[in-house]
């Protein structure tokens, strides 16, 4: 399990695996190279060798699954110069991570697949092609193009981050000035909603939960006001289930946290997927057994193609 030591979500999965008597080796990339030693030798078909954290060792040849959660950056000596730190970090990433990702086992999710699926423009294009009906969208650094898009929408327009999580904001087209030119921006049509759905997919299992906003802030972006939210497990329409399965297959994902708007007429509209999204609060609030599903999948350790 690759994650930081304060990851309480990973703790849930470790607990489930311990109850199943499944051996777990937990470590963080931040521990390498000062607290974690890697010795890997290239064999006929794969890398073999050991990871050693000073307390336990891991036989790389025995690894049947990896949960890639929230690893942190390599911790290097403060005495190193900035140039030395950059070089050492690059070497550590190429060596430690390179050996890990070459292991022929189940990954939740493989870092390369995770990286691909994190590109929001790619998500939206695949979702549109599969019939998941994402909002009308434009990505631009041209304020004139942004204002023209808003005019064509003939309704409210929102903007949201293309990268790190930032609150969704309703845009006043009159305020789209030259600051738009400073980076790429994503603008989308506002879609009226009855509620939203967080759909957590683990292997072939679907855990869908309605999220009902209890404040105006949460109606725009439920992440801004968790205290106002109420939750209710729900079922996934067949049309959405088939499309999401195809979406997962397209990106090679084993896990995905999907966000949907459900319109007043009951239509599901895709917003985004986080291939390494948080899920523990959903389990705590509703009882949907996501941690059990992840633990079961890790225990099986079947190679995912």
LUMSE-506091 format. One record per residue: y, x, z of N, C-alpha, C in turn; residue number from 1; residue in one letter. Coordinates in steps of 0.05 Angstrom, whole numbers. Example, Ala and Ser with C-alpha at 12.3 -4.5 7.8 and 13.67 -1.06 7.14 Angstrom:
2
REC n.north n.east   n.up ca.north ca.east  ca.up c.north c.east   c.up   n res
REC    -114    264    156      -90     246    156     -66    264    156   1   A
REC     -45    257    142      -21     273    143       1    258    157   2   S
//
This chain:
305
REC n.north n.east   n.up ca.north ca.east  ca.up c.north c.east   c.up   n res
REC     -23     17      0        0       0      0      25     18      0   1   X
REC      41     16    -21       65      32    -24      89     15    -16   2   X
REC     100     21      8      123       6     17     135     20     41   3   X
REC     159     12     49      172      25     72     160     14     98   4   X
REC     164     29    119      151      22    145     162     -2    158   5   X
REC     186    -12    150      198     -35    162     194    -60    146   6   X
REC     176    -59    127      171     -82    109     153   -103    123   7   X
REC     165   -123    135      150    -143    150     133   -160    132   8   X
REC     141   -163    107      125    -179     88      99   -165     83   9   X
REC     100   -139     79       75    -123     76      57   -125    101  10   X
REC      70   -126    124       55    -129    149      36   -153    148  11   X
REC      46   -175    137       29    -199    135       4   -194    119  12   X
REC       7   -180     97      -16    -174     80     -35   -155     93  13   X
REC     -24   -135    106      -41    -116    121     -57   -130    142  14   X
REC     -44   -149    156      -59    -164    177     -81   -180    164  15   X
REC     -76   -193    141      -98    -209    128    -121   -190    120  16   X
REC    -114   -166    109     -135    -148    101    -151   -137    125  17   X
REC    -137   -132    147     -151    -123    171    -171   -143    181  18   X
REC    -163   -169    179     -182    -190    187    -206   -192    169  19   X
REC    -203   -182    144     -225    -182    125    -241   -156    127  20   X
REC    -232   -138    145     -245    -112    148    -242    -95    122  21   X
REC    -220    -98    109     -214     -83     84    -197    -58     92  22   X
REC    -207    -34     87     -191     -10     94    -165     -9     78  23   X
REC    -144     -2     92     -117      -1     80    -104     26     87  24   X
REC     -93     39     67      -77      63     71     -49     57     63  25   X
REC     -31     56     83       -3      49     78      14     74     79  26   X
REC      31     77     58       49     100     58      74     92     42  27   X
REC      93    110     43      119     105     30     126    131     14  28   X
REC     137    127     -9      146     150    -25     166    167     -9  29   X
REC     181    154     10      200     168     26     187    190     43  30   X
REC     161    187     48      146     206     65     139    231     49  31   X
REC     141    230     23      133     253      6     159    268     -1  32   X
REC     159    294      1      136     312      6     133    322     35  33   X
REC     152    315     53      153     327     79     131    317     98  34   X
REC     124    291     96      104     280    115      78    272    101  35   X
REC      78    273     75       55     264     60      47    285     40  36   X
REC      21    293     40       12     314     23      -6    303      1  37   X
REC      -1    310    -23      -17     302    -46     -32    326    -58  38   X
REC     -58    323    -61      -73     343    -76     -91    328    -96  39   X
REC     -84    330   -121      -97     315   -142    -108    333   -164  40   X
REC    -132    329   -172     -145     345   -193    -154    327   -215  41   X
REC    -149    336   -240     -156     320   -263    -186    323   -269  42   X
REC    -201    301   -267     -229     302   -274    -234    294   -303  43   X
REC    -259    286   -309     -266     279   -336    -252    254   -345  44   X
REC    -249    235   -327     -238     209   -335    -213    200   -319  45   X
REC    -208    213   -296     -186     203   -279    -178    225   -260  46   X
REC    -155    221   -246     -147     239   -225    -163    233   -199  47   X
REC    -171    254   -186     -184     252   -160    -170    270   -140  48   X
REC    -176    267   -115     -164     284    -95    -157    268    -70  49   X
REC    -137    277    -55     -130     266    -29    -101    261    -25  50   X
REC     -94    240    -10      -68     237      2     -73    240     32  51   X
REC     -55    256     45      -58     262     73     -32    258     87  52   X
REC     -30    240    107       -5     236    121      -5    249    149  53   X
REC     -25    266    154      -27     280    179     -43    265    200  54   X
REC     -49    239    195      -65     223    213     -90    212    199  55   X
REC     -87    206    173     -109     195    157    -108    207    129  56   X
REC    -131    207    116     -132     216     88    -142    193     71  57   X
REC    -133    193     46     -142     174     26    -155    188      3  58   X
REC    -179    180     -4     -193     190    -27    -183    174    -51  59   X
REC    -169    188    -69     -158     174    -92    -179    160   -109  60   X
REC    -203    172   -111     -225     160   -127    -235    134   -115  61   X
REC    -229    129    -89     -238     105    -76    -219     82    -78  62   X
REC    -195     87    -89     -174      66    -90    -182     44   -110  63   X
REC    -183     19   -101     -190      -3   -119    -167    -22   -124  64   X
REC    -145    -19   -108     -122     -36   -113     -98    -23    -99  65   X
REC     -74    -29   -110      -49     -19    -99     -29    -42    -98  66   X
REC     -17    -46    -75        5     -65    -72      31    -49    -72  67   X
REC      46    -52    -94       71     -37    -97      94    -56    -88  68   X
REC     103    -51    -64      122     -70    -52     151    -60    -52  69   X
REC     158    -45    -31      186     -36    -28     187     -7    -20  70   X
REC     177     11    -36      179      40    -29     207     49    -31  71   X
REC     214     70    -15      241      81    -14     242    108    -28  72   X
REC     266    118    -31      270     143    -45     259    166    -28  73   X
REC     252    188    -42      241     211    -29     261    223     -9  74   X
REC     251    229     15      268     242     35     264    273     32  75   X
REC     287    286     28      286     315     23     303    329     44  76   X
REC     299    355     49      314     369     69     344    369     64  77   X
REC     360    365     85      389     365     82     399    392     73  78   X
REC     383    413     78      392     440     71     392    445     41  79   X
REC     380    428     26      379     432     -3     405    425    -16  80   X
REC     412    440    -37      436     434    -52     432    408    -68  81   X
REC     454    397    -78      451     372    -94     433    377   -119  82   X
REC     437    400   -132      421     406   -155     392    409   -148  83   X
REC     386    422   -125      358     425   -116     346    398   -109  84   X
REC     362    380    -97      352     354    -90     345    338   -114  85   X
REC     362    339   -134      357     324   -159     331    334   -172  86   X
REC     328    360   -173      304     372   -186     279    364   -170  87   X
REC     280    367   -143      257     361   -127     249    332   -128  88   X
REC     270    314   -129      264     285   -131     251    279   -157  89   X
REC     261    291   -179      249     286   -205     221    296   -207  90   X
REC     216    319   -195      188     330   -195     170    313   -178  91   X
REC     180    304   -155      164     287   -138     157    260   -151  92   X
REC     177    249   -165      172     223   -178     151    227   -200  93   X
REC     155    248   -216      136     253   -238     108    259   -228  94   X
REC     106    273   -206       80     281   -195      67    260   -178  95   X
REC      80    252   -157       68     233   -138      65    206   -152  96   X
REC      87    195   -162       85     168   -175      67    170   -200  97   X
REC      70    192   -215       54     195   -239      24    194   -234  98   X
REC      15    208   -213      -14     206   -206     -21    178   -197  99   X
REC      -4    166   -181      -10     139   -171     -14    119   -193 100   X
REC       6    119   -212        5      98   -233     -18    103   -253 101   X
REC     -29    127   -253      -52     133   -270     -78    124   -259 102   X
REC     -79    115   -234     -104     106   -222    -113     80   -236 103   X
REC    -138     79   -245     -148      55   -259    -157     34   -240 104   X
REC    -138     19   -229     -145      -1   -209    -126    -25   -212 105   X
REC    -129    -45   -196     -111     -68   -196     -85    -59   -183 106   X
REC     -63    -67   -196      -36     -63   -185     -22    -90   -182 107   X
REC      -9    -94   -159        8    -117   -155      36   -107   -149 108   X
REC      53   -105   -170       47    -102   -198      49    -72   -206 109   X
REC      37    -65   -229       41     -38   -238      71    -33   -242 110   X
REC      81    -10   -232      110      -5   -234     122     -7   -262 111   X
REC     107      1   -282      117      -1   -310     120    -30   -318 112   X
REC     100    -47   -311      102     -75   -317     125    -88   -301 113   X
REC     128    -80   -276      149     -90   -260     176    -84   -272 114   X
REC     179    -59   -281      204     -51   -293     211    -67   -318 115   X
REC     191    -71   -335      195     -86   -360     204   -115   -353 116   X
REC     190   -128   -334      196    -156   -328     222   -159   -314 117   X
REC     233   -138   -303      259    -140   -288     282   -142   -307 118   X
REC     279   -137   -333      301    -139   -352     306   -168   -357 119   X
REC     328   -178   -347      334    -207   -349     337   -217   -377 120   X
REC     350   -202   -395      351    -211   -423     323   -215   -435 121   X
REC     305   -197   -429      278    -199   -440     264   -223   -428 122   X
REC     267   -227   -402      256    -251   -389     264   -277   -403 123   X
REC     291   -279   -408      302    -303   -419     292   -308   -448 124   X
REC     289   -286   -463      279    -289   -490     250   -298   -491 125   X
REC     233   -287   -473      205    -295   -472     203   -323   -462 126   X
REC     219   -330   -442      218    -357   -431     226   -378   -452 127   X
REC     247   -371   -468      255    -390   -489     233   -393   -510 128   X
REC     221   -371   -518      200    -373   -538     176   -389   -528 129   X
REC     170   -388   -502      147    -402   -491     153   -431   -483 130   X
REC     178   -439   -488      185    -467   -482     192   -473   -453 131   X
REC     200   -452   -438      208    -457   -410     238   -464   -407 132   X
REC     252   -467   -429      278    -479   -430     299   -466   -411 133   X
REC     304   -440   -413      325    -428   -397     352   -439   -406 134   X
REC     373   -436   -390      399    -445   -397     410   -431   -422 135   X
REC     428   -444   -437      442    -429   -458     457   -406   -445 136   X
REC     455   -383   -458      465    -358   -445     479   -340   -465 137   X
REC     497   -324   -455      509    -303   -471     512   -279   -453 138   X
REC     507   -255   -464      512    -230   -451     533   -215   -467 139   X
REC     555   -209   -454      578    -197   -469     596   -182   -450 140   X
REC     612   -164   -462      634    -151   -448     660   -158   -463 141   X
REC     659   -178   -479      682    -187   -495     693   -213   -482 142   X
REC     717   -212   -470      728    -236   -457     732   -259   -477 143   X
REC     739   -253   -502      743    -274   -521     717   -288   -527 144   X
REC     695   -273   -530      669    -285   -534     660   -302   -510 145   X
REC     666   -292   -486      660    -307   -462     675   -334   -461 146   X
REC     701   -333   -468      717    -358   -468     707   -377   -489 147   X
REC     700   -367   -513      690    -384   -534     664   -397   -526 148   X
REC     646   -382   -513      621    -393   -503     626   -416   -484 149   X
REC     645   -412   -466      652    -433   -446     662   -458   -460 150   X
REC     677   -454   -481      688    -477   -496     665   -492   -510 151   X
REC     646   -477   -521      624    -490   -535     606   -506   -515 152   X
REC     604   -496   -491      587    -509   -471     597   -537   -464 153   X
REC     624   -540   -464      636    -566   -457     627   -575   -429 154   X
REC     626   -557   -411      618    -563   -383     622   -538   -367 155   X
REC     611   -539   -342      614    -516   -325     597   -492   -334 156   X
REC     607   -469   -329      594    -444   -336     591   -427   -310 157   X
REC     569   -414   -308      564    -396   -285     560   -368   -295 158   X
REC     564   -349   -277      557    -321   -282     539   -311   -259 159   X
REC     521   -294   -266      503    -282   -246     497   -253   -254 160   X
REC     487   -238   -235      482    -210   -240     459   -206   -259 161   X
REC     461   -185   -275      438    -177   -292     420   -157   -278 162   X
REC     429   -147   -255      413    -128   -241     409   -135   -212 163   X
REC     422   -121   -194      419    -126   -165     428   -154   -158 164   X
REC     415   -167   -138      421    -194   -131     451   -197   -123 165   X
REC     464   -215   -136      492    -222   -130     494   -252   -132 166   X
REC     509   -265   -115      511    -294   -114     520   -305   -141 167   X
REC     508   -327   -149      516    -342   -173     544   -354   -168 168   X
REC     561   -353   -188      589    -362   -185     595   -380   -209 169   X
REC     608   -403   -203      619    -420   -224     645   -407   -235 170   X
REC     647   -405   -261      669    -391   -274     690   -410   -283 171   X
REC     716   -402   -279      738    -415   -291     745   -400   -317 172   X
REC     740   -411   -341      745    -396   -365     772   -384   -367 173   X
REC     792   -396   -355      819    -386   -356     822   -359   -342 174   X
REC     803   -353   -324      804    -328   -309     788   -306   -322 175   X
REC     776   -311   -346      761    -290   -360     780   -272   -374 176   X
REC     787   -250   -361      808    -232   -371     795   -205   -380 177   X
REC     811   -185   -384      801    -159   -395     782   -145   -376 178   X
REC     780   -153   -351      761    -141   -333     732   -146   -342 179   X
REC     728   -166   -359      701    -171   -371     692   -147   -387 180   X
REC     711   -131   -398      704    -109   -415     691    -85   -399 181   X
REC     693    -86   -373      684     -63   -357     654    -60   -355 182   X
REC     639    -82   -361      610     -80   -361     598   -104   -375 183   X
REC     572   -105   -379      559    -128   -390     559   -151   -370 184   X
REC     564   -175   -378      564    -199   -361     545   -219   -373 185   X
REC     531   -234   -356      514    -256   -364     528   -282   -356 186   X
REC     534   -299   -376      545    -325   -372     525   -346   -381 187   X
REC     522   -368   -366      503    -389   -373     515   -416   -368 188   X
REC     504   -436   -382      513    -463   -377     503   -471   -349 189   X
REC     519   -488   -336      510    -500   -311     492   -524   -317 190   X
REC     469   -525   -304      450    -547   -308     449   -564   -283 191   X
REC     454   -590   -286      453    -608   -263     424   -608   -253 192   X
REC     422   -609   -226      396    -607   -214     391   -628   -193 193   X
REC     366   -636   -191      357    -653   -168     351   -634   -145 194   X
REC     338   -612   -152      331    -591   -133     322   -567   -148 195   X
REC     315   -546   -135      303    -522   -147     275   -518   -138 196   X
REC     260   -501   -151      233    -495   -144     229   -465   -144 197   X
REC     218   -454   -123      208    -427   -122     178   -428   -127 198   X
REC     170   -417   -150      141    -416   -157     131   -388   -154 199   X
REC     113   -384   -135      101    -357   -131      74   -357   -143 200   X
REC      70   -338   -161       44    -337   -176      30   -311   -166 201   X
REC       5   -315   -158      -12    -292   -149     -38   -294   -164 202   X
REC     -41   -275   -183      -65    -277   -200     -64   -303   -215 203   X
REC     -84   -320   -213      -84    -346   -226     -77   -369   -207 204   X
REC     -67   -362   -183      -60    -383   -164     -30   -388   -164 205   X
REC     -22   -414   -163        6    -422   -165      14   -435   -138 206   X
REC      36   -426   -127       46    -437   -102      75   -446   -107 207   X
REC      79   -472   -111      105    -483   -118     117   -498    -94 208   X
REC     142   -492    -89      156    -504    -66     184   -514    -75 209   X
REC     189   -539    -71      216    -549    -77     236   -538    -56 210   X
REC     260   -531    -65      281    -522    -48     304   -542    -51 211   X
REC     311   -556    -29      332    -576    -30     356   -565    -15 212   X
REC     379   -565    -28      403    -554    -17     417   -575      1 213   X
REC     427   -565     24      441    -583     43     470   -578     45 214   X
REC     481   -561     27      509    -555     27     518   -550     -1 215   X
REC     545   -551     -6      555    -546    -32     550   -517    -41 216   X
REC     552   -498    -22      546    -470    -28     518   -467    -38 217   X
REC     499   -479    -23      471    -476    -30     464   -491    -56 218   X
REC     480   -512    -63      475    -526    -88     480   -507   -112 219   X
REC     500   -489   -109      506    -470   -130     486   -446   -129 220   X
REC     480   -436   -105      462    -414   -102     449   -416    -74 221   X
REC     424   -424    -73      411    -430    -47     409   -405    -29 222   X
REC     412   -381    -41      410    -357    -24     434   -354     -6 223   X
REC     456   -369    -11      480    -365      4     480   -381     30 224   X
REC     461   -399     34      461    -416     58     432   -425     65 225   X
REC     416   -406     74      388    -412     80     386   -434    102 226   X
REC     405   -435    121      403    -454    143     404   -483    133 227   X
REC     416   -488    110      419    -515    100     395   -525     84 228   X
REC     376   -507     79      354    -513     60     331   -528     73 229   X
REC     319   -546     58      294    -558     65     273   -553     43 230   X
REC     248   -553     51      227    -545     32     205   -565     31 231   X
REC     192   -567      8      169    -585      5     150   -575    -17 232   X
REC     125   -569    -10      106    -560    -31     104   -581    -53 233   X
REC     100   -572    -77       99    -590   -100      78   -581   -120 234   X
REC      74   -596   -140       55    -589   -161      70   -580   -186 235   X
REC      57   -564   -202       69    -553   -226      60   -569   -250 236   X
REC      78   -579   -267       70    -593   -291      53   -575   -309 237   X
REC      34   -588   -322       16    -572   -339      31   -556   -360 238   X
REC      52   -567   -372       68    -553   -392      79   -527   -380 239   X
REC      89   -528   -356      101    -505   -343      79   -485   -335 240   X
REC      57   -495   -325       35    -478   -316      25   -461   -340 241   X
REC      21   -474   -363       11    -459   -386      31   -439   -396 242   X
REC      56   -446   -396       77    -427   -405      80   -404   -386 243   X
REC      79   -409   -360       82    -388   -340      58   -369   -342 244   X
REC      34   -380   -346       10    -363   -350      14   -344   -374 245   X
REC      25   -355   -396       30    -339   -419      52   -318   -414 246   X
REC      72   -326   -398       93    -307   -391      82   -284   -375 247   X
REC      65   -290   -355       52    -269   -339      36   -250   -356 248   X
REC      21   -262   -375        4    -246   -392      21   -228   -410 249   X
REC      44   -239   -420       61    -223   -438      71   -198   -424 250   X
REC      79   -200   -399       89    -177   -385      68   -161   -369 251   X
REC      43   -171   -369       22    -157   -354      26   -159   -324 252   X
REC      36   -181   -314       41    -185   -286      18   -197   -272 253   X
REC      14   -190   -247       -6    -202   -229       8   -220   -209 254   X
REC      33   -213   -203       50    -228   -184      77   -234   -196 255   X
REC      88   -257   -190      115    -264   -199     127   -286   -182 256   X
REC     153   -283   -175      167    -303   -160     187   -316   -179 257   X
REC     181   -340   -189      196    -354   -210     216   -373   -197 258   X
REC     239   -375   -208      259    -395   -199     264   -415   -222 259   X
REC     262   -441   -215      267    -462   -235     287   -482   -223 260   X
REC     302   -494   -241      318    -518   -235     301   -542   -244 261   X
REC     301   -563   -228      289    -588   -236     312   -608   -239 262   X
REC     315   -618   -263      337    -636   -269     333   -663   -257 263   X
REC     354   -680   -256      350    -707   -245     329   -723   -260 264   X
REC     323   -716   -285      302    -730   -300     275   -718   -296 265   X
REC     273   -696   -280      247    -684   -273     239   -661   -291 266   X
REC     257   -652   -309      251    -630   -327     254   -603   -313 267   X
REC     234   -586   -315      235    -559   -304     249   -541   -324 268   X
REC     270   -526   -314      284    -507   -331     283   -479   -318 269   X
REC     274   -460   -332      270    -433   -323     297   -419   -317 270   X
REC     299   -406   -294      323    -389   -288     316   -359   -290 271   X
REC     296   -351   -275      290    -322   -275     263   -318   -261 272   X
REC     253   -294   -263      230    -285   -247     236   -259   -234 273   X
REC     228   -256   -210      229    -230   -196     200   -220   -193 274   X
REC     192   -199   -208      164    -191   -207     156   -179   -181 275   X
REC     175   -174   -163      169    -163   -137     186   -179   -116 276   X
REC     187   -205   -120      205    -221   -103     194   -226    -75 277   X
REC     212   -234    -57      205    -241    -30     191   -268    -29 278   X
REC     172   -271    -11      157    -296     -9     150   -304     20 279   X
REC     154   -285     39      143    -291     66     158   -314     79 280   X
REC     184   -317     73      199    -339     86     188   -366     76 281   X
REC     180   -367     51      168    -392     41     142   -398     55 282   X
REC     125   -378     60      100    -382     74     106   -391    103 283   X
REC     125   -379    116      132    -386    143     142   -415    145 284   X
REC     158   -423    126      170    -450    127     152   -472    118 285   X
REC     132   -466    101      116    -487     89      86   -485     95 286   X
REC      77   -461    101       48    -457    106      33   -451     81 287   X
REC      45   -449     57       30    -443     33      19   -415     36 288   X
REC      -7   -411     31      -21    -386     39     -18   -363     19 289   X
REC       6   -355     14       11    -333     -6      -1   -307      4 290   X
REC       3   -300     29       -8    -275     39     -38   -273     37 291   X
REC     -51   -296     41      -81    -296     39     -89   -292      9 292   X
REC     -74   -303     -9      -80    -300    -37     -77   -271    -46 293   X
REC     -55   -258    -36      -51    -230    -43     -72   -213    -31 294   X
REC     -79   -218     -6     -100    -202      6    -127   -205     -8 295   X
REC    -133   -230    -16     -158    -235    -30    -159   -220    -57 296   X
REC    -136   -220    -71     -135    -206    -96    -138   -176    -93 297   X
REC    -125   -165    -72     -127    -136    -67    -155   -129    -59 298   X
REC    -169   -146    -44     -196    -140    -36    -215   -139    -60 299   X
REC    -211   -157    -79     -228    -157   -103    -223   -132   -119 300   X
REC    -198   -124   -121     -192     -99   -134    -200    -97   -163 301   X
REC    -201   -119   -177     -210    -119   -205    -187   -108   -222 302   X
REC    -194    -91   -241     -174     -80   -259    -162   -102   -275 303   X
REC    -135   -103   -276     -121    -124   -290    -113   -113   -318 304   X
REC    -121   -127   -339     -114    -119   -366     -91   -136   -376 305   X
//
